[in-house]
Amino acid sequence: MQPPILQPLDWNAKFDRKDYLYGTQPAAFLRDNAGLIPAGARALSIAEGEGRNATFLARRGCTVTAFDGAPNALEKAQKLAERNGVTLDLHHADIAVWDWDTRQYDLVVAIHWQFTPPALRDAVFSGLGRALKPGGRLMLSGYAMAQLDHSSGGPRHPDHLYTEQLLARAFSDLTILRLASYEKVLDEGPGHSGRSALIDLIADKPS
């Protein structure tokens, strides 16, 4: 069977709803690995969406910059941060033109942002590494190829999915602490619900 034809997504329309598409709690990956979040980190969260991960980081004492291309998502992210008594440095920006070299961070978080063609994905991978300061940590999580066997969310095209080999190659200049594929039942709003095939990468930039 041929994979579906790649179509651009209107994320602003997807986030134009009263509830939070992916819930208000942090991604399971971030919650499960909270002990690896550097204390007091200056953090960057990419393709942040409605603010659940950035708010979690800020509540743990991080100074958080986050961006997304959907104004509707950022408006909800601001409201979520205010309800939790934290401040976020939010930016409306397209991931294709984000300046990865303006500032370096102790922590870069990249969770479920996979709806990009391979060339842009590879450019973002490069940018994630450049955005890390020496000794900084990357925490990345997304869907693995086996997600095509599930209907719990995420991309439906193999070009948008990860393999361990892909991530190991892309981040070969980092010290990998965790690289693992696994299945888990997610309960993260209507957008991520049910058994899912996931893959995590946690890696440090050499000092």
C-alpha positions in Angstrom: 0.0 0.0 0.0 1.3 3.4 -0.9 1.6 6.0 1.9 -0.8 8.9 1.8 0.2 12.0 -0.1 1.8 14.6 2.2 -0.6 17.5 2.9 0.2 20.6 5.0 -1.7 20.9 8.2 -3.6 24.0 9.3 -2.4 23.9 13.0 -4.2 27.1 13.8 -7.5 25.6 12.8 -6.7 22.4 14.8 -6.1 24.5 17.9 -9.3 26.5 17.4 -11.3 24.7 20.0 -12.4 25.4 23.6 -10.6 22.4 25.1 -6.9 21.6 24.9 -6.2 19.3 22.0 -3.4 17.5 23.9 -4.6 18.2 27.4 -3.1 20.5 30.0 -0.7 18.0 31.6 2.8 17.5 30.3 3.7 14.9 27.8 4.2 11.5 29.5 7.8 11.5 28.2 8.6 14.7 30.0 6.8 13.7 33.2 8.5 10.3 33.3 11.9 11.8 32.8 11.4 14.8 35.1 14.5 13.9 37.1 16.7 14.5 34.1 15.5 18.2 33.7 18.5 20.3 34.7 17.8 22.3 37.8 17.1 26.0 37.1 17.7 25.5 33.4 17.3 28.1 30.7 15.0 26.0 28.4 13.7 26.2 24.9 10.6 24.2 24.0 10.0 24.0 20.2 6.6 23.7 18.5 5.1 24.1 22.0 1.4 24.1 21.0 -0.9 24.9 23.9 1.7 25.3 26.6 1.5 22.1 28.6 5.2 21.2 28.4 6.5 24.8 28.8 4.3 25.3 31.8 5.5 22.1 33.4 9.1 23.2 32.9 8.4 26.6 34.3 6.7 25.1 37.4 9.9 23.1 38.0 12.0 26.3 38.1 13.1 26.6 34.5 13.2 29.9 32.6 11.3 28.9 29.5 11.3 30.2 25.9 8.8 28.5 23.6 7.5 29.0 20.1 4.8 27.8 17.9 3.4 28.7 14.5 -0.3 28.7 15.6 -1.6 31.9 17.3 -4.6 30.0 18.7 -2.2 27.6 20.5 -0.1 30.4 21.9 -3.2 32.2 23.3 -4.1 29.0 25.1 -0.5 28.6 26.3 -0.5 32.0 27.8 -3.8 31.3 29.7 -2.5 27.9 30.9 0.7 29.6 32.2 -1.3 32.3 34.0 -3.5 29.7 35.6 -0.4 27.9 36.9 1.2 31.1 38.2 4.2 31.0 35.8 5.7 33.2 33.1 6.6 32.0 29.6 8.6 33.8 26.9 6.3 32.9 24.0 7.0 33.5 20.4 4.9 33.2 17.3 7.3 31.7 14.8 7.5 29.1 12.0 9.9 26.3 12.8 11.4 26.6 9.3 12.7 30.1 10.1 13.4 30.0 13.8 16.9 31.3 14.5 18.7 28.5 16.4 21.9 30.5 16.8 20.6 33.6 18.7 20.9 32.0 22.1 22.1 28.8 23.7 20.2 26.9 26.3 20.8 24.4 29.1 17.8 22.4 27.9 16.1 22.0 24.5 12.8 20.1 24.5 11.3 18.8 21.2 8.2 16.7 21.7 5.8 15.5 19.0 6.7 18.1 16.3 7.0 15.5 13.4 4.8 16.9 10.7 7.8 18.2 8.6 9.3 16.8 5.4 12.7 15.1 5.8 14.8 18.1 4.6 13.2 20.5 7.1 13.3 17.8 9.8 17.1 17.4 9.2 17.6 21.2 9.4 15.7 21.3 12.7 17.8 18.5 14.1 20.9 20.5 13.2 19.3 23.6 14.9 18.5 21.7 18.1 22.1 20.9 18.5 23.3 24.4 17.8 20.8 25.8 20.3 22.3 23.8 23.1 25.1 25.3 25.1 28.1 23.1 25.9 27.0 20.7 28.5 23.3 21.3 27.6 20.7 18.6 27.3 18.3 17.6 24.5 15.1 15.9 25.4 13.3 14.6 22.3 10.3 12.3 21.9 8.0 11.4 19.1 6.4 8.6 17.2 8.2 5.6 15.9 7.4 3.8 12.6 5.2 1.3 14.3 2.7 4.1 15.0 1.4 3.4 11.5 -0.2 0.3 13.2 -2.1 2.5 15.7 -4.8 5.2 15.5 -3.9 7.1 18.6 -2.5 10.3 17.0 0.6 11.5 15.2 1.7 11.4 11.6 0.3 8.9 9.1 3.3 9.1 6.7 6.5 7.2 7.2 8.6 10.2 6.2 7.4 11.9 9.4 8.2 9.1 11.8 11.4 8.2 13.6 13.7 5.3 13.9 16.5 4.7 16.4 19.0 4.7 13.5 17.8 8.0 12.2 18.1 9.7 15.6 21.5 8.1 16.4 22.8 9.4 13.1 21.3 12.9 13.5 22.7 13.4 17.0 26.0 11.4 16.7 27.9 14.5 18.0 26.0 14.3 21.3 26.5 11.9 24.2 23.4 9.8 24.2 21.9 8.9 27.6 18.7 7.3 26.4 17.6 6.1 23.0 14.7 3.7 23.1 11.6 2.6 21.2 8.6 1.3 23.1 4.8 1.2 23.3 2.7 3.0 25.8 -1.0 3.9 26.3 -1.3 7.7 26.1 -4.0 9.7 27.7 -3.1 13.3 26.6 -6.3 14.9 25.5 -8.2 13.8 22.3 -5.1 14.4 20.2 -3.0 11.6 21.8 -5.2 8.9 23.1 -4.6 5.1 23.1 -1.7 2.7 22.6 1.1 4.4 20.8 4.5 3.5 19.4 7.0 6.0 20.8 10.7 6.8 20.6 12.8 8.9 23.0 16.2 10.5 22.8 17.9 12.2 25.7 21.4 13.4 25.0 24.0 15.9 26.2 26.2 18.2 24.2 29.9 17.7 25.2 31.2 20.5 27.4 
